[in-house]
Amino acid sequence: MCLYKMKKEVVFAALLALLLYVGCLGQGLPTPKEVIELSNPKLTIREVDQKNNIVRIEYSFAIKNKGEDDLDEVVLYDFDTPLDIRMYKDEFVLHGLKSGESRNLKFKVDVLGALPLTQEREWKIDFSIKIVKGGSYTASSGFFYVIRLYPT
């Protein structure tokens, strides 16, 4: 009898944990692909380090919540960078992005081994976005930004 009672308690605890986990996966919450819009990319070269063969860039773009609900957090993460691209941060968190609100995100990137630049070069950096509202979240991959450098 005692063993049977213990098994029921273990099964109940496991079911409760599963329900809590599923509840956090964003039931009813749209995906980032549906509500997040990226626009106005801007690349500014901040430094050309000839000695160390590095081009230092400031990159920015606008992030807009085009959904109907305010979002507690928008997280950009899981950046898939080529070996010759170095980002200074690997995750960006925007807190309290309201419906219809747009914010600019700026970050620094180094392009290693880009010099001398004799022809146009391009790098595509893929990343994921997670949106959080009320303890639930959804995530989408397939977002990207592009770095293009041109010879002068």
C-alpha positions in Angstrom: 0.0 0.0 0.0 2.8 2.4 0.9 4.6 1.7 -2.4 1.4 2.3 -4.4 0.8 5.6 -2.7 4.4 6.7 -3.4 4.0 5.8 -7.1 0.9 7.9 -7.3 2.7 10.9 -5.8 5.7 10.5 -8.2 3.3 10.3 -11.2 1.4 13.3 -10.0 4.6 15.3 -9.5 5.8 14.4 -13.0 2.4 15.3 -14.5 2.4 18.6 -12.7 6.0 19.4 -13.9 5.0 18.5 -17.5 1.9 20.8 -17.3 3.9 23.7 -16.0 6.5 23.2 -18.8 3.8 23.0 -21.5 2.2 26.1 -20.0 5.4 28.0 -20.4 5.6 27.2 -24.1 3.3 30.0 -25.1 -0.2 28.6 -25.5 -2.0 31.3 -27.4 1.1 33.4 -27.8 2.0 34.2 -31.5 5.5 33.3 -32.8 8.1 36.0 -33.3 7.8 35.5 -37.0 4.2 36.7 -36.7 4.7 39.8 -34.5 8.4 41.0 -34.8 9.5 43.1 -37.7 13.1 44.1 -38.4 13.8 47.1 -40.5 16.2 50.0 -41.3 19.5 48.2 -41.1 22.5 50.5 -40.8 26.1 49.6 -40.9 28.7 52.1 -39.8 32.4 51.4 -40.0 33.9 52.7 -36.7 37.6 51.7 -37.2 39.8 50.1 -39.8 42.7 48.5 -37.9 45.3 47.9 -40.7 47.8 46.5 -38.2 45.6 43.7 -36.8 43.6 43.3 -40.1 40.2 44.1 -38.4 37.2 46.2 -39.5 35.2 47.4 -36.5 31.5 48.0 -37.2 28.5 49.3 -35.4 25.4 47.7 -36.7 21.8 48.7 -36.0 18.3 48.0 -37.0 14.8 48.7 -35.8 12.7 46.0 -34.0 9.0 46.5 -34.1 6.2 44.7 -32.2 3.5 44.6 -34.9 1.3 42.3 -32.7 -1.7 43.3 -30.7 -0.2 42.5 -27.3 2.6 44.2 -25.3 5.6 41.8 -24.8 7.5 41.5 -21.5 10.7 40.6 -23.3 12.1 40.2 -26.8 15.3 38.2 -26.8 17.7 38.0 -29.8 20.0 35.0 -29.4 21.8 32.0 -31.0 23.8 34.1 -33.5 25.4 31.8 -36.1 28.5 33.8 -37.0 31.2 32.8 -39.5 34.7 32.3 -38.1 35.8 35.7 -39.3 32.9 37.6 -37.6 33.2 38.4 -33.9 30.2 39.8 -32.0 30.8 41.5 -28.6 27.6 40.1 -27.1 25.8 36.9 -27.8 22.3 37.9 -26.6 20.2 41.0 -26.6 17.2 41.5 -24.4 14.5 44.2 -24.9 12.2 44.6 -22.0 8.6 45.9 -22.2 8.1 46.2 -26.0 4.6 47.6 -26.4 2.2 46.8 -29.2 3.2 49.0 -32.2 6.4 50.2 -30.5 9.7 50.2 -32.4 13.1 50.4 -30.9 16.6 50.6 -32.3 19.1 47.9 -31.4 22.9 48.8 -31.8 25.7 46.4 -31.4 29.4 46.1 -32.3 30.9 43.5 -34.7 34.5 42.9 -35.8 35.3 41.5 -39.2 38.5 39.7 -38.9 40.9 39.2 -41.9 38.9 41.5 -44.2 41.9 43.6 -45.3 43.0 44.4 -47.9 39.5 44.6 -49.2 39.9 44.1 -53.0 36.4 43.1 -53.8 32.9 43.3 -52.3 32.5 40.8 -49.4 29.3 39.7 -47.7 28.4 37.8 -44.5 25.0 36.6 -43.5 24.4 36.1 -39.7 21.4 34.0 -38.8 19.8 34.3 -35.3 16.7 33.4 -33.4 14.2 35.5 -31.5 12.2 34.6 -28.4 9.2 36.6 -27.2 8.0 36.4 -23.6 4.6 37.4 -22.2 3.3 36.6 -18.8 5.7 33.7 -18.2 5.0 32.0 -21.5 7.2 32.2 -24.5 7.6 31.2 -28.2 10.7 31.3 -30.3 11.5 31.4 -34.0 14.7 31.0 -36.0 15.4 32.2 -39.5 16.1 35.9 -38.8 19.3 37.3 -40.2 21.3 40.4 -40.8 23.9 41.0 -43.5 27.3 42.7 -43.4 28.6 44.0 -46.8 32.0 45.7 -47.2 33.0 47.4 -50.4 36.5 48.3 -51.5 37.3 52.1 -51.5 
